[in-house]
């Protein structure tokens, strides 16, 4: 612990693990409680505040769905769909106060009612109780000016799946207009911190993309850092300090099965999965200096990737698994480097004052990172195609960290500071759309989006 603490003082902004170690004084207890998928209330844990949006969003009217034999429905499908599409920045939902009619199927649509309020697109639907605990959900996406259906689908689900079906409808609408799959029917993972020392509690949680249905995967009185989803969405890797030193675990988010993969002397940090889920890139100082290693889940073997006397950390695999991108202090201030998984010399990608915390976009064309170009720590993006060395700032805040792409590559979730509290925010990859996700209690850190193909 002494070695790690000394290292922190020299690299406070260099690694997520080391940054957070400096915030805790070791007075917290050693009690560790595993809460394997203990459900919390199914209410929202986030308040979403849209700070900036695309001015040319598509005007869309989401009509409240008709309910037949449906009682006790806490969250109405139309409300969920409207919220999803609104925070995407691609759509401009029209206030229901201006609706002149409220159709629930195609044949009852009066198109002039919607042209008068300047709606270009209309969403209508029904939820029908068909008995035996099953519900039929119908929806139609309608072109107001061409007076025709664009998309229509029917789902048969139990009541506890109605929220998810609503997100799936949002995904279908998003994909129709953008050509890319929506990311509403996904999960996010994050670290929720409650209380003050010596009673501080750290929770590794997963929730729907809009913050509903939070579940605690791990609870501890010691820091939890760097969660990362496996490609199949079944496992999360993370760093835990439950024994008052850093250790890397992987845990099945559904069964609770847990595996310790690294507890070497010194630093164990920054796990990141390979695309095939069989390897993890990790940072270890077991051989003296923090370097990048690849851990094999097949046989537990380690392969050292870097040997430079500077700090190398925060590695991430490319989507094809052939390359690693990482942060290094070998040129002085931290910069981004890329190297082949097969080995060889790393190549420097970025220039400037500070660039760290990199990860590839799902298509590998860009790299998201934290940059400081003299304006504070902000989310930035680097073009892996142009390779000019420059980084574009996407945010205007000054204490951003832990950026991660949505699985469709359209949005980036990250942690930031406002009013002395850590919270989550989302920004589009062009910087034009920003939302803040305010947690109702405590602080939220280390966000990461799940893949598409997560377990149902």
C-alpha positions in Angstrom: 0.0 0.0 0.0 2.9 2.3 0.7 4.4 1.8 -2.7 1.0 2.5 -4.4 0.4 5.6 -2.3 3.8 7.0 -3.3 3.1 6.2 -6.9 -0.2 8.2 -6.6 1.6 11.3 -5.6 3.6 11.3 -8.8 0.8 10.3 -11.2 -2.4 11.8 -9.8 -4.0 12.3 -13.2 -2.4 9.4 -15.0 -4.8 6.5 -14.2 -8.3 6.1 -12.9 -7.1 3.6 -10.3 -4.4 6.0 -9.0 -6.6 9.1 -9.1 -9.1 7.6 -6.8 -6.6 6.0 -4.4 -5.6 9.5 -3.4 -9.1 10.3 -2.3 -9.3 7.6 0.4 -7.4 7.6 3.7 -7.6 4.0 4.6 -9.8 4.5 7.7 -12.7 2.6 6.2 -13.4 -0.9 7.5 -12.6 -4.1 5.9 -16.2 -5.4 5.9 -17.2 -6.6 2.4 -20.7 -7.6 1.4 -21.6 -9.2 -1.9 -25.1 -8.3 -3.0 -25.6 -10.6 -6.0 -28.3 -8.9 -8.1 -30.3 -7.6 -5.2 -33.0 -5.5 -6.9 -33.5 -1.9 -5.9 -36.7 0.0 -6.4 -37.7 0.0 -10.1 -37.8 3.8 -10.1 -35.4 6.2 -11.9 -32.1 6.8 -10.2 -31.2 9.5 -12.7 -32.8 12.9 -13.6 -31.9 13.6 -17.2 -31.3 17.3 -18.0 -30.8 18.1 -21.7 -28.2 20.9 -21.9 -27.7 21.2 -25.6 -29.5 19.5 -28.5 -29.5 19.3 -32.3 -31.5 22.2 -33.6 -32.6 20.2 -36.6 -34.1 17.2 -34.7 -37.0 15.5 -36.3 -40.3 16.8 -34.9 -42.0 13.7 -33.5 -45.3 13.2 -31.7 -45.5 10.2 -29.4 -49.2 9.6 -28.6 -50.1 7.9 -25.3 -50.7 4.2 -26.1 -54.2 2.9 -25.7 -54.6 0.5 -22.7 -57.0 -2.3 -22.9 -57.5 -4.3 -19.6 -54.2 -2.9 -18.3 -54.0 -1.8 -14.6 -51.2 -0.7 -12.4 -48.8 0.2 -15.2 -46.2 2.4 -13.5 -44.3 3.5 -16.6 -46.3 4.1 -19.8 -44.6 3.0 -23.1 -45.2 6.4 -24.8 -43.4 8.2 -21.9 -40.4 5.9 -22.1 -40.2 6.2 -25.9 -40.5 10.0 -25.8 -37.8 10.2 -23.2 -35.5 7.9 -25.2 -35.9 9.8 -28.5 -35.6 13.2 -26.8 -32.3 12.5 -25.1 -30.8 11.0 -28.3 -30.7 14.6 -29.8 -31.9 13.3 -33.2 -35.6 14.0 -32.4 -37.6 16.9 -31.1 -40.6 15.5 -29.2 -43.7 17.7 -29.5 -45.5 18.7 -26.3 -48.7 16.7 -25.7 -50.5 19.8 -24.7 -50.7 20.7 -28.4 -52.2 17.4 -29.5 -55.5 17.9 -31.3 -56.3 14.2 -31.2 -55.0 11.0 -29.7 -55.2 8.0 -32.0 -54.1 4.6 -31.0 -54.1 2.9 -34.4 -53.4 3.8 -38.1 -57.0 4.0 -39.2 -57.9 6.6 -36.6 -55.1 9.1 -37.5 -56.3 12.5 -38.8 -53.2 13.7 -40.6 -54.3 17.3 -40.7 -54.3 17.4 -36.9 -50.6 16.6 -36.9 -49.6 18.8 -39.8 -51.2 21.8 -38.0 -48.8 21.3 -35.0 -45.8 20.7 -37.4 -45.3 17.0 -36.5 -43.4 15.2 -39.2 -43.6 11.8 -37.6 -46.2 10.2 -35.4 -46.0 7.2 -33.0 -49.2 5.4 -32.0 -49.8 2.1 -30.3 -51.8 -0.1 -27.9 -51.1 -2.3 -24.9 -53.7 -5.2 -24.7 -54.1 -7.6 -21.8 -54.6 -11.0 -23.5 -54.7 -13.0 -20.3 -52.4 -15.5 -18.6 -50.1 -12.7 -17.6 -49.3 -11.8 -21.2 -49.6 -8.4 -22.9 -49.7 -7.6 -26.6 -47.9 -4.3 -27.5 -48.5 -2.8 -30.9 -46.9 0.3 -32.3 -46.8 2.1 -35.6 -44.4 4.8 -36.9 -46.2 7.0 -39.3 -45.0 9.6 -41.9 -47.4 12.5 -41.4 -46.9 14.2 -44.8 -46.9 11.1 -46.9 -49.7 9.6 -44.8 -48.2 6.2 -44.6 -46.7 3.8 -42.1 -43.0 3.6 -41.9 -42.5 0.8 -39.3 -45.0 -1.4 -37.4 -44.5 -4.3 -35.1 -46.2 -6.4 -32.5 -44.7 -7.8 -29.3 -46.1 -10.4 -26.8 -44.5 -10.0 -23.3 -45.3 -10.3 -19.6 -45.8 -7.1 -17.7 -42.2 -7.0 -16.3 -41.0 -6.8 -19.9 -43.0 -3.7 -20.9 -40.2 -1.3 -20.1 -37.8 -3.2 -22.2 -40.2 -3.5 -25.2 -40.6 0.3 -25.0 -36.8 0.7 -25.3 -36.8 -1.7 -28.2 -39.5 0.4 -30.0 -37.2 3.4 -29.5 -34.3 1.5 -31.0 -36.4 0.6 -34.1 -37.5 4.2 -34.6 -33.9 5.4 -34.1 -32.5 2.9 -36.6 -35.2 3.7 -39.2 -34.1 7.4 -39.3 -30.3 7.1 -38.7 -29.4 3.8 -40.2 -27.7 2.8 -37.0 -29.1 0.6 -34.2 -30.3 2.5 -31.1 -28.7 1.9 -27.8 -31.8 2.3 -25.5 -32.2 -1.4 -24.9 -28.8 -1.7 -23.2 -27.3 -1.5 -19.7 -24.8 0.8 -18.1 -22.5 -0.1 -15.2 -21.1 2.5 -12.8 -19.8 3.0 -9.3 -22.2 4.6 -6.8 -20.6 6.2 -3.8 -22.7 7.1 -0.7 -21.8 8.7 2.6 -18.7 10.2 4.1 -15.7 8.6 5.7 -15.6 6.5 7.8 -19.0 5.3 6.7 -18.5 5.6 2.9 -20.1 2.8 0.8 -19.1 1.9 -2.7 -21.5 0.0 -4.9 -20.9 -1.5 -8.3 -24.3 -1.2 -10.0 -25.9 -2.0 -13.3 -29.0 -0.3 -14.6 -31.1 0.2 -17.8 -29.6 2.9 -20.1 -32.0 5.5 -18.6 -31.1 4.6 -15.0 -34.1 2.5 -14.2 -34.0 -1.0 -12.5 -30.6 -0.5 -10.7 -29.1 -3.7 -9.3 -26.1 -3.9 -7.0 -23.5 -6.4 -8.2 -20.9 -5.6 -5.4 -21.0 -3.5 -2.3 -17.8 -2.6 -0.3 -16.5 -0.2 2.3 -13.4 0.1 0.1 -13.1 1.7 -3.4 -14.3 -0.1 -6.5 -12.8 1.1 -9.8 -12.7 0.6 -13.6 -15.7 -1.6 -14.4 -15.7 -3.0 -17.9 -18.3 -5.2 -19.6 -17.2 -8.5 -21.4 -18.2 -8.6 -25.1 -21.1 -11.0 -24.4 -22.5 -8.7 -21.6 -22.4 -11.5 -19.0 -19.3 -10.5 -17.0 -17.8 -7.3 -15.5 -14.2 -6.9 -14.7 -13.3 -4.3 -12.0 -10.6 -3.3 -9.5 -11.4 -3.7 -5.8 -9.6 -2.5 -2.7 -11.5 -4.7 -0.3 -8.2 -6.0 1.2 -6.8 -2.4 1.2 -4.8 -3.0 -1.9 -5.7 -3.2 -5.6 -6.9 -6.5 -7.0 -8.6 -7.3 -10.3 -11.8 -9.4 -10.4 -14.2 -10.6 -13.0 -17.8 -11.3 -12.0 -20.8 -12.8 -13.7 -23.5 -10.1 -13.3 -26.3 -12.7 -13.4 -25.1 -15.6 -11.3 -22.7 -13.7 -9.0 -19.8 -16.1 -9.9 -16.6 -14.2 -9.1 -13.0 -14.8 -10.0 -9.8 -13.1 -8.8 -7.5 -12.7 -11.7 -4.7 -10.5 -10.4 -3.4 -9.8 -6.9 0.3 -9.2 -7.5 2.4 -7.0 -5.2 2.0 -3.4 -6.2 -0.5 -2.0 -8.7 -3.2 -4.1 -10.3 -5.4 -1.9 -12.4 -7.3 -0.8 -15.5 -8.7 -4.1 -16.9 -10.1 -4.1 -20.5 -11.6 -7.0 -22.4 -10.5 -8.3 -25.8 -13.2 -8.6 -28.4 -13.3 -12.4 -28.1 -13.7 -12.2 -24.3 -10.7 -14.5 -23.7 -8.1 -12.0 -22.7 -7.8 -8.8 -20.6 -5.4 -6.0 -20.9 -4.3 -4.9 -17.4 -1.8 -2.6 -15.8 0.7 -4.2 -13.3 3.7 -2.9 -11.4 4.8 -6.4 -10.2 8.1 -6.1 -12.2 8.9 -2.7 -10.8 7.2 -0.2 -13.1 3.6 0.1 -14.3 3.3 -1.6 -17.6 0.7 -3.2 -19.9 0.2 -6.9 -19.7 -2.3 -9.3 -21.4 -4.0 -11.8 -19.2 -5.4 -15.0 -20.7 -8.6 -16.4 -19.2 -7.9 -19.7 -20.9 -4.8 -20.6 -18.9 -4.2 -17.7 -16.6 -0.9 -16.8 -18.3 0.5 -13.2 -18.6 2.3 -11.6 -21.5 4.1 -8.3 -20.9 3.5 -5.8 -23.7 5.5 -2.7 -22.6 8.8 -2.4 -20.8 9.4 1.4 -20.8 10.6 3.1 -17.5 7.7 5.6 -17.8 4.1 4.8 -16.7 2.1 2.8 -19.2 -1.6 2.3 -18.3 -5.3 2.3 -19.4 -4.9 -0.1 -22.3 -7.9 -0.9 -24.6 -8.2 -3.4 -27.4 -9.2 -2.4 -31.0 -12.5 -3.8 -32.2 -10.6 -6.4 -34.3 -8.4 -7.4 -31.4 -5.2 -6.6 -33.3 -4.1 -3.4 -31.6 -3.9 -1.8 -28.2 -4.2 1.8 -27.4 -2.9 3.1 -24.1 -1.7 6.2 -22.1 2.0 6.6 -21.4 4.2 9.2 -19.8 7.2 8.2 -21.8 7.2 11.6 -23.6 6.7 13.6 -20.4 3.0 14.6 -20.0 0.7 11.6 -20.7 -0.1 10.9 -24.4 -1.8 8.2 -26.3 0.1 5.4 -28.0 -0.9 2.4 -30.1 0.8 -0.9 -30.6 0.2 -4.3 -32.2 -1.0 -7.1 -29.9 1.6 -9.2 -31.7 4.3 -7.0 -30.2 6.7 -4.3 -31.4 7.3 -0.7 -30.7 4.3 1.6 -29.7 3.6 4.5 -32.0 2.6 7.9 -30.5 -0.8 9.2 -31.7 -1.4 12.4 -29.8 0.3 15.7 -29.1 -0.4 18.5 -26.8 -0.5 19.1 -23.0 -2.4 16.0 -21.7 -4.2 13.0 -23.2 -5.2 9.9 -21.3 -7.9 7.3 -20.7 -8.3 6.1 -24.4 -10.7 3.6 -25.9 -11.7 2.8 -29.4 -15.1 3.4 -30.9 -17.1 0.3 -31.9 -16.0 0.8 -35.6 -12.4 1.6 -34.6 -12.4 4.9 -36.6 -12.1 7.1 -33.5 -10.6 7.0 -30.0 -12.3 8.8 -27.1 -10.1 10.1 -24.3 -9.6 12.7 -21.6 -7.7 15.8 -22.9 -6.4 18.9 -21.2 -5.6 21.6 -23.8 -5.3 24.3 -21.2 -9.0 24.4 -20.4 -9.3 21.6 -17.9 -9.9 17.9 -18.2 -12.5 17.4 -21.0 -13.8 14.6 -23.1 -12.0 14.6 -26.5 -12.0 12.5 -29.6 -9.2 11.5 -31.9 -9.6 10.4 -35.5 -7.9 7.1 -36.1 -8.3 7.6 -39.8 -6.8 11.1 -40.2 -4.1 10.5 -37.6 -3.1 14.2 -37.4 -2.3 14.0 -33.8 -4.9 16.6 -32.8 -7.8 16.0 -30.4 -11.2 17.6 -30.7 -12.8 18.7 -27.4 -16.4 17.5 -27.1 -17.3 19.0 -23.7 -16.8 22.4 -21.9 -16.5 21.2 -18.4 -13.2 20.9 -16.5 -13.2 17.7 -14.4 -14.3 15.0 -16.8 -13.1 11.4 -16.6 -13.8 7.8 -17.6 -15.3 8.3 -21.1 -16.9 5.2 -22.8 -18.7 4.8 -26.1 -22.3 3.6 -26.4 -22.4 0.3 -28.4 -23.7 2.1 -31.5 -20.8 4.6 -31.4 -23.2 7.5 -31.4 -22.8 8.7 -27.8 -20.2 8.8 -25.1 -21.0 8.4 -21.4 -18.5 9.9 -18.9 -18.2 11.2 -15.3 -17.9 14.8 -14.4 -18.0 17.1 -11.4 -20.7 19.7 -10.7 -21.3 21.5 -7.4 -18.7 19.3 -5.7 -20.5 16.1 -6.7 -19.5 13.5 -9.3 -22.3 12.7 -11.8 -22.7 11.1 -15.2 -23.2 12.9 -18.5 -23.6 11.9 -22.1 -22.3 13.7 -25.2 -22.7 12.9 -28.9 -19.6 12.1 -30.9 -19.8 15.5 -32.6 -20.3 17.4 -29.4 -23.7 18.8 -30.5 -25.8 16.9 -27.9 -25.2 16.9 -24.2 -27.2 15.6 -21.3 -26.5 15.4 -17.6 -27.7 12.3 -15.6 -28.1 13.5 -12.1 -28.1 10.8 -9.4 -30.7 11.3 -6.7 -28.3 10.5 -3.9 -24.5 10.2 -3.6 -22.0 10.4 -6.4 -21.6 8.3 -9.5 -18.3 7.4 -11.2 -16.6 5.1 -13.7 -19.5 4.6 -16.2 -19.4 2.1 -19.0 -22.0 1.0 -21.6 -22.9 -2.6 -22.1 -22.7 -4.3 -25.5 -25.7 -4.9 -27.6 -25.7 -8.7 -27.3 -26.2 -8.8 -23.5 -28.1 -11.6 -21.8 -31.9 -11.1 -21.9 
